[in-house]
Amino acid sequence: MGSRIRTAMSRAKYAAVGAAVGAAVGGLWSRNAASTGGALGGLAGATLAELKSGAGGVFADAEDESDDADAETDAAA
């Protein structure tokens, strides 16, 4: 349970930092760009946190499927 909370907090930190950076960069142009930059920065930060999370991340299912396909190929040979 504690590791799930730590993982969620880590993802939230990445999203918050991404949103802050995006809003700061967008704010150099206008309020609308700051809002859009904050949203895109938050999305980028959350995506980075998900990719960084390791085996439980986005590509965990893809790796499992490729391992299953390799096992089926080996079994057929």
C-alpha positions as CSV (number, residue, x, y, z in Angstrom):
1,M,0.0,0.0,0.0
2,G,2.8,2.4,0.9
3,S,4.6,1.8,-2.4
4,R,1.4,2.6,-4.3
5,I,1.1,5.9,-2.5
6,R,4.8,6.8,-3.1
7,T,4.3,6.0,-6.8
8,A,1.2,8.2,-7.0
9,M,3.0,11.0,-5.3
10,S,6.0,10.7,-7.6
11,R,3.7,10.9,-10.7
12,A,1.9,13.9,-9.2
13,K,5.2,15.7,-8.7
14,Y,6.3,15.1,-12.3
15,A,2.9,16.3,-13.5
16,A,3.0,19.4,-11.3
17,V,6.6,20.4,-12.3
18,G,5.7,19.8,-16.0
19,A,2.6,22.0,-15.6
20,A,4.6,24.8,-13.9
21,V,7.3,24.8,-16.6
22,G,4.7,24.7,-19.4
23,A,2.7,27.5,-17.9
24,A,5.9,29.6,-17.4
25,V,7.0,29.1,-20.9
26,G,3.5,29.8,-22.3
27,G,3.1,32.8,-20.1
28,L,5.8,34.5,-22.0
29,W,3.3,34.9,-24.9
30,S,-0.1,35.3,-23.4
31,R,-2.6,34.0,-20.8
32,N,-4.1,31.5,-23.2
33,A,-0.7,30.2,-24.1
34,A,0.1,29.9,-20.3
35,S,-3.1,27.8,-19.8
36,T,-2.3,25.6,-22.8
37,G,1.3,25.3,-21.8
38,G,0.3,24.2,-18.3
39,A,-2.0,21.6,-19.6
40,L,0.5,20.2,-22.1
41,G,3.3,20.4,-19.6
42,G,1.3,18.5,-17.0
43,L,0.5,15.8,-19.6
44,A,4.2,15.5,-20.5
45,G,5.2,15.3,-16.9
46,A,2.6,12.6,-16.2
47,T,3.7,10.7,-19.3
48,L,7.3,10.9,-18.2
49,A,6.5,9.6,-14.7
50,E,4.5,6.7,-16.2
51,L,7.4,5.7,-18.5
52,K,9.9,6.1,-15.6
53,S,7.9,3.9,-13.3
54,G,9.6,0.8,-14.8
55,A,8.0,-2.7,-15.2
56,G,4.6,-1.5,-14.1
57,G,4.6,1.3,-16.6
58,V,3.0,1.8,-20.0
59,F,5.0,-0.8,-21.9
60,A,4.6,-3.7,-19.3
61,D,1.7,-5.3,-21.3
62,A,3.5,-5.0,-24.6
63,E,6.6,-6.7,-23.2
64,D,4.5,-9.5,-21.8
65,E,2.8,-10.1,-25.1
66,S,6.1,-10.2,-27.0
67,D,7.4,-12.7,-24.5
68,D,4.3,-14.9,-25.1
69,A,4.8,-14.7,-28.8
70,D,8.4,-15.7,-28.5
71,A,7.4,-18.7,-26.3
72,E,4.8,-19.8,-28.9
73,T,7.4,-19.5,-31.7
74,D,9.9,-21.6,-29.7
75,A,7.3,-24.2,-28.9
76,A,6.4,-24.5,-32.6
77,A,10.0,-25.0,-33.6
